[in-house]
Each structure stands twice: as C-alpha cells, then as structure tokens.
Amino acid sequence: MKSYPASCLFTRATHILDLVTMADALREQLISNLFDVGALKFGKFVLKSGIESPIYVDLRVLVSHPQLLSQVADLLIEATQTANYDVMCGVPYTALPFATIMSAKLNKPMLMRRKEVKKYGTKKAIEGVFQAGQRCLIVEDLVTSGLSVFETVEPLMNEGLIVDDVVVLLDREQGGRANIEARGKKLHSVLQLTQVLDVLHAQGKLDPAVVLECKHFIASNQVQVSSNNKAVMPGAPDVKRAKLENAIMPYGARGGMTHNPVAKRLFEIMEAKKSNLCVAIDFTSSQDIFTMISVVGPAVCCIKTHCDMVSDWTEHTANGILALAQEYNFMIFEDRKFADIGNTVKLQCVAGHHRIAQWADFVNCHTIPGQGVIDGLRTAGFEAGRPVGLLLLAQMSSAGNLLTPEYAEQTVMMAEQNSDVVFGYIAQEQMGTDPGMITMTPGVKLQQGGDGLGQQYNTPQAVIEGKGSDIIIVGRGITQSGNPAEAAQQYQLEGWSAYEARLSQAAAATLPH
C-alpha cells in the first residue's frame, strides 16, 4: 500500500476543511439573500392544509433575481456531487428555473414534466430527448411531505427512466425526507429549515421568540403519508367536515361570525329578504338600468353592474342606482374584475370616469397580480371613506378557462389572509372553510346548458344545494325573459328553496367524528 507523508495528509485535510467552511459560508449568504428578497416570510399564514403557520416560504420570487438563481443552482449542483444521473427534471413550476440553470451550467440535458397533459398534438407527459434506462435527477424547490416529488417521479418512470436521487433547495423537516427515502429515493438538500432559522437569528434578522415558535411548529406538524398516498398533518382542519358544518349553518349565524362589514350586511339582507339572488344588469344605457332594477329590486339581495359598458354613464347614473339600492334594500356589486398592480387598481377604483369606490358596495379581482391587487383595492376603500368589499375570482363558469385547482387553492389562502377586505369568492362551488366567506356563482339558469359563446349554465339547485354556494348570479335568464319581475321572483324562490333544502339535508346528515 502506498503511503503519504504526514505533512501531505495534513495539507489535504486542511484543504477539505476549507472547502466545507466555504460551502457553509455560501449557504449562510444564500439564507440572508432569501430573507432579503422576501422568499422567507414570518408572521401568520394559512397553509394549503388549513393550518396556521408562523413561516411562509415563497421561492417563486427568485425568478426576478438572476444572480440569486445562479447561486441556488451552484449549491444544488454541489449538493448532488455524489449522485449519478444522465438527465434532470424540475418539479413544476417553481423548480423549473433551478433545473434550467443547472442544466446549462453542467451541460446536461433537462426534461420537463407537463403538469396538465394536452389532449391534442403529441399528448406527451414528458418533454425532451431521453432514452429508457437513463438516470434522471429530480430537482425540487421545497419539500414538506415529499408527495409532490412523486407526481413527477411516476410519469418519468413510466417512460422507462430510472430515478434514484432528488435534490431540494429547502427541506422543511416535516417528514418529507423520511417519506421520500421510504420509497427508495435519496434526498439531497441544500438547506434545512431549522438551519435557516438559526442563521437568521445569528445574523440578527429573527428574534429568539420567532425562532422558538417556528421550531415548535416544525416539531408539532410532522406530515404522515397514508396508504393511498395522501399527506396527513395532525391538527389540520377536516375540510369536508368544515364545509358540511358551513352548509348546516344559516346565513344569519354566519353573518355573526364575520368581522367584515360588507359580508355582515349582505348576510343580513339575505335573511331579511329571504333572497340569495343577484341579478346581472348588463345594459348599455342608464335608463334601461334604472327600469330593470325597479322591476327586479324587490327579489334580490344584490345587483351586479358593468359600468364600463354603459355608454351614457354619469354621476347621475351612480346616484340613481344608490337610491334604488336604498329603496329596495340590496347591495351593489361592480363586476370590474381588477387585474393589475396595486397602485393602478387603486386609481381605477377611486378615480377616472366611474369613481367606483364612491358607489359600489363591493368589487372583484383576479389574484394573478398577487398581494398587490388586494392591497390597492383595500387602499381604495380607505380613500373613499367607506367600506368596499372584495371578492376574489377563484373559478369561472366559461368553458376552457385557465383557472386551475392550484390557482383556486392559492386564491383561498390569499382570501383568508386578507379577510378585513376580502369577504368571499366568485366560484362554482363552496371555497375554503371560513363560514364568514360568501361564494357567489355566475352562470345560473333554470335549465342546464350553454349559450354557444362558452358560458356554461347550472341550475339553482345544483349550485346552492349541490355545490354549497351561497348566492346565484342570474343575468339573461331574467333580464331577457318576457316578464323579468316574474322571472326574478321565480329565481328568488328556487334559490331560497335550494338553500332551505341544503340546511335540512345537511342537518339530517351525521357529522363525521
């Protein structure tokens, strides 16, 4: 056996120690950078599971920080030096830029898994060039339960690829490593969540109390995986049970559980008028709007407007609608569907020709722009000096719309974190578990069908009784009928009867224990 001088061995050991120290320094710098760009947030956040967490990790913001992305890729590569692989695949969507930069740096091919396989073209689940028998490295941004990893592993293995290794930027240390390794894969991680907490504390960026709270949360919320591959977190609310409890609860009782003034008033009107009907007044002239509201006003809890389609809109139009709302006791919903940055939507709501915040009781918005759109509309209400409620668009009734289940879940999280201004959803079914949130469903007619332009219709019974929604939105089924007053009364009766049937049927059901 060949021997080496002691001095040579000492030099080699010192070199290895220097490399380890350097890697630790890079990790600590990365943690600091992640905190600075808002990828690590501390406070109170409702997770997808329904549990309230003191920490929220949002690594999607890294796409706007190319140097930080490069740093992440370098550390992911360093973490997988012992792994043997021919190609790599990022778990969609946040990890895709990580894998892309790793692929470019290493000159190794990358594959992409389609989250939604198209029903046309090649209909491929996996995009890229590969051969059966090649080894594929899975690249992930964050691991909690580890199950999202296997949503990518399975289609890759179905194509004949071998998957032995998974690399993740952040292990939340809530059971994901054990779940992944129990399924025969090796997890390589750059950071662990407790390590992140310790480093931020040492850097003076986190108070000791916050660190202790987060560590307690980690220890108390370990994720188990059921036999049917479902993540089970002890302490997470039972969503099915919560929705059933909400279905049993009368509108009036739910109104007493919300602190949102717009939701409270709307619940009160619904109970007082025995109406869960909203009529869409989609007309282009002010006089036609006044005439239709005078006809349907007695039957509705709210009316829905599109002020930007009214050709002769003036302050007189807004004041006329407000007067009718007071006369017939209903609320005004301006269906503006805001979808821009915060300052822009604020100005769109308080200023311009329509000055929406001066007369609308509530508006709605898409959540695509992120938190800023909610903050902007909250500010609009403050500047108007009156509460202006907000509905978030979680689902749509048009065929082929792009609002995915994941989008809806994120929207529910945003709603629950902003319940001072957000009081519900535009959706096709009951969303979330908060009884103070109201779900309004468009596309309702007495008969199911479509209009040839993508609109899909459901009946009041299907929407209120079957899907647990709270308010039906009806447009042309009333406004274009031969007798709008009679049609409005019929929809009012159908909607309320469906609500009462839901109460009686849900109350008769045995709640799961």
N, C-alpha and C positions, 0 to 999 in steps of 0.2 A: 504494500500500500504506500502510495506517495505521501510524504509528509511535507508540511509547510512551516516555515519559521514562525515563532510566536508573534513577532512583530507584524508579519503579513496577516495573520489571523486577526490581530487587534485592529489593524487598519481596515480590514474587510468588515468587522463588526461595527466599527465606528461609522463607516460609510452607510451600512444598513440602518443604523440608528438615526443618522442624519436624514435619510430618505423618509423614515417613519415620522420624524419630527416635522419635516417639510409637508408631508401629506396631512398631518394634524393641523398645521397652520393654515393650509388651503381650505380645509373643512371649516375651521373656525371663521375664516374670512367669508366663505360661502354663506354660513349661517347668518352672519352680520348683514350681508348683502340681501339675503332673502327677507330679513326683517325690514330693512330699509325700503325695499320696493313694495312692501305690503303683501308679500306672499304668506307671511305668518301674522295672523291677527289674534288678538287676545281680547276677551270680553264675554258676551253671552250669545251663543249661536245655536240655532236649531238644526241638527244634522238630518240627513235623509231618513235615518232610523226614527226620528222624532225626539231623540234625546237632546237635552240642552248641554252644550259643550263649552268649556272656557277657552278653547282654542279652535281656530279655523284655518286650514291650510288651503291656499288658492294658488297653485303653481301655474295656472293659465297666464298670469300676468308676465311670466318670463318671456313670452313671445315678443314683448316690446323692449326687451333688454338683451341685445345680441351678445354683448361681452359676457353677461351672466350665463346665457345659454351655452356659450363656448366653455366657460368654466365648469358648468354642470356636466357637459359631455366629457371633458377631460377626466373628471372624477369618476364618472360612470365607467369609462374605459379602464381607469386604474383599478376599480373595484372588481373587474372581471378578468384580470390578468391570468388567473388560473383556469378560466373557463375555456372550453374547446367548442368553437362554433364556426359555421361557414357563412351564415346569413343572420340577419337580425330583424325583429319585427316589434314596432312600438304599439303598446295598447292604446287604441283610440280613446280620446283625441289628444289629451294633454301631453302624452309621452311621444307623440309623433315627431315634434321638432327635436326632441332629445335624440331619438334614433336617427333622424336625418343627418344631424351634425356628426354623430358618432360614425355613421356610415362614410361620410365624406372624409373625416379625419383618418379612418382606418383603411379606406379604400376597400370596404367590404360591402357586399350587396345588402340592400334593405328590401323587406317585403311590407305590404300594407294589408291589414285585415279590414274588410268593409264591415262597418257596424250594421248597416242596412244593405242587404244584398239586393241589387236591382233586378226587376222582373223582365228586363229587356237587355239587348246586347249580349255580352259574353256570360252574364249572370254569375260572375266569379265571386267567391268569398274571399280569396286571397289574390292580391295583385302583385306582379313582379315575376322575375325569372328565377326558377329554382328547379331542383331535381329531388325526387323522392330519395330518402336516405341521408340527405344533408341535415346538419345540425343547426338549429335555429335558437338564437338568444332572444328571450323576451325582455323588452325594455318597458319599465313602468315608472310612473311619477310618484305614486303614493300607494302604500299597502296598508289596509286596515284588516279586512277579513281574508284577503287574498283571492276571493272568488272572481273578481274582475280579470285577474290574470288568466284563469282557466276558460273564460269566454273567448280569449284569443288562442290559448293552447289547443283547445279542441279542434277548431277548423284547420289549424296548421297540421296537427297530427292526422286529421282526416285526409290530408293531401300527401301523406307519407313522410312528412318531415319529423325529425327527432328533436324533442325539446327536453333538455336536461337542466338548463340554467335560466334563472330570472334575475335581472338586476333592477333595483329600485333606488330612486333618489332618497326617499324618506320612508322609513318603517315606523309606523305609529305605535308599534309594540303592543298591539291589542289582540294578538293571536294569529296574525297573518302569516308570520314565519312558520309557526307550527302547522298551520293548515296547508301551506304550500309544500313543506317538506314531508308531511304525512302522505302527500300524493306523489312522492318520488322526485320532486324537483328541488334544486339547491337555490336558495335565495342569497344574493349578494346585495348588500345595502351600503350606500354612501353615508347616510345619516340615520341615527335613531332619535326618536322624539325626546327621550329623556336627556340625551346628549345635547340636543338643540336647546332645551330649557336651561341646562347647566351653563352652556356657553353664553347664552344671552344674559343670564344672571351675572356671570363673571364679567361681562362687558358693561354691566350697569344698565342694561336695557329692560330688565324684568325685575320686579320686586320679589322678594322671597315668598310672600304670601301667594302671588300668582303662580310661582313655580310649584309650590306645595299643592295648590288647588288642581293644577294640570296633572301632576303626578298621581294625585288621588283619583282623578278622573280616569287616567290610563289604567290604573290597577283595578278600579271598580267596574270597568266596562270592557272586559275581555270578550271577544267575539268567538262564539262557537259555531260550528258548521253542522247542520242537520244532515240526516241520511239522504235527503232529497236535494242536497247542495244549496240550502238556504242559510243565509247568515242570521244567527240568533244572538242578540245582545241582551243579556239580562237587564231588566229595568226599562227597556224600550217600550213605548206605549203600543198596545194592541190596536192597530189601525182599524181592523174590521169591527172590533168592539166599540171603539170610539165613534165610528161612523154610524153604527146601529144606535148608540146612545143619542147621537145628534138627531137621528131620524125620529126617535121617540119624543124628543123634546119640542114642545110648542114654540112657535115663533116668539111669543111674548116672554117665555122663560129664557130663551137665548138672548133676547134683547137686554135682559137684566144681567147678562154675563159679559157684555162687551163695554169697554170704556170709550169706544169710538162713537162720537156724537151722531155721525151720519148713519151708521148702522143701527144705533139705538132708535133714532127717529123712524127709519124705514121699517124696522120690525113693528113699531107701534102703529104705523099707518096700516101695515098688512093685517094686523089683528083687528084694528078698528073697522076697516072696510071689508074684512074677510076677502081680501084680494091678494093674489100673488102674480098679478098680470101687469106686464109692462108693454105698452103699445109703441111701436116704432113709427114715428110721424115723419115719414120720409117724403116731404113735399118741397117744392121749389118756390112757393110763394107764401108770404106771411099770412095772408087772409085764409088760405087753404089750411094752414097750420091751426089758426085760431078756430076755424069751423070744426075741424076734426077733433081737436081737444075738447071743445064744448060738447061734442057728441059722445066721446068715449070716457071723458073725465070721471064720471061717477063710478066707473067699473075698475079703475086702475089704481095701483099703488105708486106707479111712476110712469113717465113717458120718456121716450128716447128720441133725441134730435140729432140732426146732422146740419149744424148751422152753416157749414161751408157749401152746402148745395142750395141754399136759399138765395135767390137772385136779388131780392129786394130787402135783405136783412138790414135793419137799423136798430137803434136803441129802443125804438117803439116796439119792435118785434120781441126783444128780450123782456121788456116791461109787461107786454101783453101776456106772454107765457107765464111770467111770475104771478100776475094777477089771477090767471086761471088756476095755477097751482094752489094758490091760497083759497080760492073759491071751492075747488073740488078736493082739496087735501091730498095732493100727490107730490112726489119729488121729481126733479128734472135731471135727467141723465144725458149729458152731451157725449155722443159716441165718437170722440175725436181720434182715439187710437194713437196717442202720442208715441213717438219712437225716435227721439233724438237726444242729444246731450242735455245735461241738466239746465244750463242757462238758456238754451234755445227753447226747451219746452216750457220753462217758466214764462218767457216772454210771449210764447204762443198762447199761453193760458190767460195771462193778465192784460196783455196789450193787443195791438192790432185792431182790426175792424170789429171783431166779435167780442172781445173782452170777456171771455168765457167764465173766468173766476167770479165775475160780478153777478152772474145769474144761475149758473149750473150748480146743482147740489153735489153732483159727483161726475167724474170723468173716468176714462180708462186709458191704459197704456200697454204697449209691448214691453217685455223685460229684456229684449235683445241688447239695448244700450247698457244694461247693468244698473247698479245702485243710483247712478247719477240722475236717471229719468225720474225716479221716485223722489229724490231729494229736491229736484227742480220743481216738481208739482206740489210738494209739501210747502216750499217757499212761496209758491203762487198763492196758496190759501192764506198764508201769513200776510202777504202783501195786500190781499183783497180784504182782509179783516173779517173773514167769515170762514167757517169750516167747509172745505171742498174735499169730499171723499174720493177714494181712488180704487178702481177695480183693475186687477191685472189679467191680461189675456193669457190664459193657460192652455186653452183648447179652442178650436174653431169648428164651425159647422159646415164649412165648404169642403168639397171633395178634393183630395190631393194636397191639402195644406201641409206645411213643413214643421208644424209644432209637434215634436216627438215626445214620448213619455218622459225622457230625461229632462227635456226643456220644461215640461209641466212640473216635475219634481223640484227643479231649481226655482221655479216661479213660486211654488208654495213656500219654500224656505224664505224667499225674499218677502213674501206677504207677512209671514209670522214674525219676521224681524222688524217689520215696519207697520205694526198694527195701529199705531197712532193715526196714520193717514190711510193705509190700505185696509179695506173692510170686506174684501171678497174678490170674486173671480168671474170672468167670462169663461165658461167651460161647458162641456157636455155632460158632466156628472159632478157629484159632490167631490170637492177637493179638500185635502188636509183633514185635520181632526179638531180644529178650533171651532167650537159651537158659535162663536161670535162672528165668524166669517160667513158671508152670504154668496151663494153661487147663482148666477143668472145665466140662463141658457137661451141662445137665439135659435132661429130655425125651427119654430114650433107651429104646427098646423093640426087640424082635427084629423087629418089623414096623412100617413107617412108618404114620402115621395121626394121629388126634386123639381127644380124649375128649369132644367136644361142649361143653366149657367153655372153649375157647380154647387148651388145651395142644396143641402140635404135636410129634409124635414122630419121631425119626430113629433109624436102626439103629447099632449099634456100629461097623460097617464104614464107614458114611457119615461118622460123627463122627471116629473115630480115624484111619482110613486116608485118607478123602477130604478132610476139613477140617483135619487136623493138630492136633486137640485132644488132650489128654493123659489126662484122666480122664472116664469116663462116670458120670453120676449116674442111678441107676435107683431108682424107688420102687415103684409099684403092680405093675409087671411082675414083681417078686419078692415083695413083701410080701403081695399079694393072689392069688398063684398057689396052686395046690393043694399044691405042695411047695416052700416057699421055699428050703430048703437046696439042692435040686437046681437050682432056677432060678438061685440065686446062683452056683453052680458053672458053669452054662451061660453066664451073662453074663460071668463071670470069664474063661472060655475064649475067648469071642467077642471080648471087648475086647483080651485079650493077643494073640490071633491077628491081629487087625487091626493092632496095634502092630508085631508082627514083620513082617507083610506090608508095612507102611509103610517099615520100615527096609530091607528087601530091595529094594523097588521104588525107593526114593529113592537107595539106594546104586548101583543099576544105571543110574540116570539120569546124564547128563553134566551137571555143573555148568556154568552159563554163565560165560564169562570176559570 
